[in-house]
Amino acid sequence: MNKFRVIPSILYKNNTIIRGKNFESWRTVGSLIQAIKLYSIREVDELIFLDVEANKNNNIKYHLIDEFADECFMPIVVGGGIKNLNHIENLLKVGADRVSINSEAFKNREFLKKAIKYFGSQCIVISIDYKKEKDNKKKVYINSGTTKTDCELFNYLSELNELGVGEVLLTSIDHDGTMSGLDINTLKKVNSIYNFNLIGSGGVGSNEQVLEAINVCNLKAISCSSIFHFTENTPKSLKKYLNQNGINVRI
């Protein structure tokens, strides 16, 4: 039986970690390397690193990734600015175990097909940011949540499922940074329809919310950060709580 994964997400800009709310009001919350060292001793299952400026600047900072990968003693997923197969290959060479692709996966399905073919579906995590519009339709956003597309969320997810995508990191922009809980209804529906593994993201603020998401949505992984920055919780304490409540986690 697969163990539930607790995956801190680190959004960074240069050497600093940034956090926001609803993908806005970004602020610096700490040092990148310092946070990595802390997570390395707190028994996290995986780390997700997302460079929020790489896509805009067309600049993947391989030297920085190489530096922080040396400090990581757990699998790492790296995203931001990935637009071709060479980018993926180079990221794997400097220490990434897997890569996360967002905007380019949406804009270029042929690239996505080739990435899955050459590197395997287990190596590619598709990151999707979405937001509920006034008509209650959920639309996909790209470019770090700054650009609304005309694509409805479930239409995109269905296409990814047909392409054989292995894992999706699904983030609700409406819930991001609020610490008010995950988008339970959407996560439950997605997990009941599709074959890919689902990482729920956006809104985690307490241990109880994570437990609810597991029990209601049958989630096998969550990605979060604010709960570890702005509360006394750590990945270790969260997993201890889940274990006490009957969830199979790596302790």
Secondary structure, 3 states (H helix, E strand, C coil): CCCEEEEEEEEEECCEEEEEECCEEEEEEEEHHHHHHHHHCCCCCCEEEEECCHHHHCCCCHHHHHHHHCCCCCCEEEECCCCCHHHHHHHHHCCCCEEEECHHHHHCHHHHHHHHHHHCHHHEEEEEEEEECCCCCEEEEECCCCEEEEEEHHHHHHHHHHHCCCEEEEEECCCCCCCCCCCHHHHHHHHHHCCCEEEEECCCCCHHHHHHHHHHHCCCEEEECHHHHHCCCCHHHHHHHHHHCCCCECC
